[in-house]
Amino acid sequence: SGYVGMSAADRLDPSSARAVANELAPRPAGRPDNEPDARAITMGIVGHREPLLNVGDNIVLRIAPARTGYLYCYYQDAGGTVTQIYPNPQQAAPAVQGKTALLVPDVGQADSFLIQAAKRGAEQAWCASTQQPLVGKVPEALTEAKLSPLKDYADIGAVRQALEGSGLVVASQALAWQVNGAPASEAKGKGS
């Protein structure tokens, strides 16, 4: 009556069964500890662990939204010029698969554009994810995907304010880096 485990005497031993039962606990509800936040967007610069680049370095962003949706990314160079970099003429569809990284620009395409650190200073990129396309819901310049400067936006902060003001942004992430000095090839040549 009440025996749960087998003892050496071939009898069930209820004390060992109670000890194991007391150690087991139901897993708390929610996502596993290693599951990314559904509102997260992971960003990094391919080939650079530190947020430090040199003039002349190419910039390729690795962007991975945690959930499927529509992605919009903007780049501000050291001169302060803001450009929409995703979607773009080579990567025209704003719809992206969650938990899947994409490269901007897509260096795997033969006709891809380049982003290059052209002068010293602070640069940054900002991406926003939505559950529906933004075309027709925010100023047209923010969704045209022409790879041309956004003349009406002084900085990424203004772009962010316009997009978040729509109430449609479910996730966003910024990535900042510093561009230093002359290109590595020039620095080597000066020392020779």
C-alpha positions in Angstrom: 0.0 0.0 0.0 1.8 3.1 -1.2 5.0 1.4 -2.4 6.5 3.0 -5.6 10.1 1.8 -6.1 11.8 -1.6 -5.8 14.1 -2.3 -2.9 17.0 -4.8 -2.7 14.5 -7.2 -1.0 12.3 -6.9 -4.1 9.8 -4.7 -2.4 8.7 -1.3 -3.3 10.4 1.5 -1.3 8.0 4.5 -0.9 10.7 6.8 0.7 12.9 6.8 -2.5 9.9 7.5 -4.7 8.9 10.5 -2.5 12.5 11.9 -2.6 12.5 11.9 -6.4 9.1 13.3 -6.7 10.1 16.2 -4.4 13.0 17.0 -6.7 10.9 17.2 -9.8 9.1 20.5 -10.5 7.1 21.5 -13.5 8.8 23.9 -15.9 7.5 27.4 -15.6 5.3 28.6 -18.4 6.8 30.7 -21.1 9.7 30.4 -23.5 12.9 28.5 -22.8 15.8 30.4 -21.4 17.7 30.3 -24.7 14.8 31.4 -26.9 15.3 35.0 -28.2 12.8 37.6 -27.3 10.1 37.7 -30.0 10.6 41.5 -30.2 14.4 41.1 -30.8 16.4 41.8 -33.9 20.0 40.6 -33.9 22.5 42.8 -35.8 26.2 42.7 -36.5 28.9 43.7 -39.0 30.2 40.7 -40.9 33.9 40.2 -40.2 34.1 42.7 -37.3 33.7 41.6 -33.6 34.4 45.1 -32.3 32.4 48.2 -33.4 35.5 49.7 -34.9 36.2 50.1 -38.7 38.7 51.9 -40.8 38.1 54.3 -43.7 37.7 52.1 -46.8 36.2 49.1 -45.0 33.2 47.5 -46.6 30.2 47.2 -44.3 27.9 44.1 -44.6 25.3 43.8 -42.0 24.0 40.5 -40.7 20.4 41.0 -39.6 18.2 38.3 -38.0 14.7 39.2 -36.7 13.4 36.9 -34.1 9.9 36.7 -35.8 8.6 36.6 -39.3 7.4 40.0 -40.5 8.4 43.0 -42.5 11.9 44.5 -42.1 13.0 48.1 -42.8 16.7 49.1 -42.2 18.4 52.5 -42.4 22.1 53.5 -42.4 23.6 56.8 -41.3 27.1 57.5 -42.5 29.8 59.5 -40.7 28.7 62.6 -42.6 25.1 62.3 -41.2 23.4 61.1 -44.5 20.6 58.6 -43.9 19.7 56.0 -46.5 17.2 53.2 -46.5 19.3 50.0 -47.1 16.6 47.4 -46.7 14.5 46.8 -48.7 16.6 47.9 -51.6 16.5 47.5 -55.4 18.4 44.1 -55.1 16.5 42.9 -52.1 13.0 44.3 -52.8 10.8 42.2 -50.6 10.4 43.6 -47.1 9.0 40.2 -45.8 11.6 38.2 -43.9 11.6 34.9 -42.2 12.0 34.9 -38.4 15.2 33.4 -36.9 16.9 33.5 -40.3 19.7 35.9 -40.9 20.1 38.0 -44.1 23.0 40.0 -45.3 22.6 43.7 -46.3 23.9 44.3 -48.9 23.5 40.8 -50.2 27.1 40.2 -51.3 26.0 36.9 -52.9 24.3 38.8 -55.7 26.5 39.8 -58.6 24.9 43.3 -59.0 24.9 44.1 -55.3 25.6 47.6 -54.0 28.4 48.3 -51.5 28.3 50.2 -48.2 31.8 51.5 -47.5 33.1 53.5 -44.6 34.2 56.7 -46.4 35.2 59.1 -43.6 36.1 59.1 -39.9 33.3 59.4 -37.4 30.3 57.6 -35.9 28.0 55.6 -38.1 25.0 53.5 -37.3 22.2 51.3 -38.7 18.7 50.9 -37.3 16.2 48.2 -38.3 12.5 47.9 -37.5 10.2 44.9 -37.8 6.5 45.2 -38.4 3.7 42.7 -38.8 2.4 44.4 -41.9 4.0 46.4 -44.8 4.5 50.1 -44.1 3.8 51.3 -47.6 1.1 53.8 -47.5 1.2 54.0 -43.7 4.4 56.1 -43.2 5.9 58.9 -45.4 6.7 57.4 -48.8 10.4 58.3 -48.6 10.8 55.7 -45.8 9.6 52.8 -47.9 10.8 53.7 -51.5 13.9 51.4 -51.3 15.9 53.6 -53.8 19.3 53.6 -52.0 19.2 57.4 -52.1 19.7 59.8 -49.2 16.5 60.6 -47.2 16.7 64.4 -47.5 13.8 65.1 -45.1 15.4 63.2 -42.2 18.3 64.7 -40.3 19.4 61.5 -38.6 18.3 58.0 -37.8 16.5 59.3 -34.7 14.1 61.2 -37.0 13.5 58.0 -39.1 12.9 56.0 -35.9 10.4 58.6 -34.6 8.5 58.5 -37.9 8.3 54.7 -38.0 7.6 54.2 -34.3 5.0 56.9 -34.5 3.0 54.7 -36.9 2.3 52.3 -34.0 3.2 49.4 -36.3 6.8 48.7 -35.1 6.9 45.5 -33.0 10.7 45.3 -32.8 13.7 47.5 -33.4 17.4 47.4 -33.0 20.3 49.9 -33.5 23.9 49.1 -34.1 26.6 51.8 -33.9 30.3 51.7 -34.8 33.2 54.1 -35.1 35.2 54.6 -38.3 38.8 55.5 -37.7 41.7 56.9 -39.7 43.0 56.1 -43.2 42.4 52.8 -44.9 44.7 50.0 -43.8 46.4 50.0 -47.2 47.4 53.7 -46.9 48.6 53.2 -43.3 50.9 50.4 -44.5 52.2 52.5 -47.4 53.2 55.4 -45.1 55.4 53.3 -42.9 57.5 52.0 -45.8 
